[in-house]
């Protein structure tokens, strides 16, 4: 299982990374207090299509890593 950080990448990167990922790979697409950032919408659409699961991991007080795991 690979862990891929695209938090510093520009819009449009999420789908390309997801397409090249293997099942079980984690893509961290945002870090912050709330889900946001350049990849939020793409991650949500991919989740709706059943391509990934979305979840968050607590990093500290009011700070979370937002992650998509390829299904």
Secondary structure, DSSP 4 states (H G I P E B T S, - for coil): --EEE-TTSPTTHHHHHHHHSPTT-EEEEEEESSS-STTHHHHHHHHHTTSEEEEEEEEETTEEEEEEEE-
